């Protein structure tokens, strides 16, 4: 049995993974905002390139945030159903 198989049913592992997804999603969005506001980054790579990569960062950050939100929601729903 591998570590991933053992950890799938572990509530602490699932909770940690979901909260990590939430925080990493926010971090990706912040990094994209920072990159689009810094003139030296835009000068080095070009406005179009920075906006395209920033947009991809925002999309991936939203995906990570959504995945974390759904994971935490499922944890609370399972807890409520057990009562």
Legacy VTK file of the C-alpha trace (Angstrom):
# vtk DataFile Version 3.0
C-alpha trace
ASCII
DATASET POLYDATA
POINTS 83 float
0.000 0.000 0.000
1.432 3.354 -1.030
1.351 6.558 0.997
-1.251 8.208 -1.251
-3.615 5.258 -0.825
-3.289 5.395 2.958
-3.800 9.147 3.139
-6.932 9.320 0.977
-9.268 8.441 3.847
-7.380 10.488 6.428
-9.447 13.523 7.457
-6.424 15.553 8.573
-4.652 14.969 5.256
-7.739 15.930 3.263
-8.260 19.045 5.347
-4.622 20.087 4.957
-4.701 19.494 1.208
-7.871 21.565 0.826
-6.541 24.456 2.884
-3.285 24.315 0.917
-5.279 24.553 -2.324
-7.123 27.616 -0.985
-3.960 29.419 0.049
-2.038 28.531 -3.123
-4.949 29.779 -5.231
-4.835 33.127 -3.468
-1.051 33.235 -3.837
-1.226 32.623 -7.601
-3.742 35.455 -7.982
-1.572 37.816 -5.926
1.510 36.948 -7.993
-0.388 37.668 -11.219
-1.544 41.029 -9.890
1.962 41.899 -8.756
3.494 40.995 -12.112
1.024 43.126 -14.058
1.649 46.166 -11.835
5.472 46.161 -11.848
6.920 48.233 -14.699
10.312 46.482 -14.702
8.648 43.113 -15.363
6.581 44.588 -18.188
9.691 46.227 -19.689
11.656 42.984 -19.534
9.033 40.685 -21.073
6.549 42.947 -22.858
3.059 43.959 -21.859
1.270 41.337 -23.935
3.353 38.447 -22.588
2.972 39.563 -18.965
-0.795 39.874 -19.336
-1.122 36.459 -20.991
0.956 34.722 -18.339
-0.786 36.736 -15.607
-4.153 35.643 -16.975
-3.060 32.028 -16.917
-1.905 32.469 -13.325
-5.278 33.932 -12.385
-7.158 31.072 -14.065
-5.016 28.466 -12.332
-5.361 30.321 -9.021
-9.145 30.331 -9.365
-9.068 26.618 -10.152
-6.964 25.883 -7.051
-9.192 28.086 -4.896
-12.332 26.340 -6.190
-10.816 22.885 -5.640
-9.902 23.802 -2.053
-13.334 25.301 -1.402
-15.102 22.187 -2.675
-12.804 19.965 -0.613
-13.511 21.853 2.600
-17.226 21.933 1.817
-17.185 18.140 1.400
-15.415 17.708 4.737
-18.093 19.743 6.531
-20.911 17.958 4.690
-19.535 14.572 5.714
-19.257 15.776 9.306
-22.854 17.022 9.260
-24.183 13.791 7.726
-22.544 11.655 10.435
-24.527 13.364 13.215
LINES 1 84
83 0 1 2 3 4 5 6 7 8 9 10 11 12 13 14 15 16 17 18 19 20 21 22 23 24 25 26 27 28 29 30 31 32 33 34 35 36 37 38 39 40 41 42 43 44 45 46 47 48 49 50 51 52 53 54 55 56 57 58 59 60 61 62 63 64 65 66 67 68 69 70 71 72 73 74 75 76 77 78 79 80 81 82
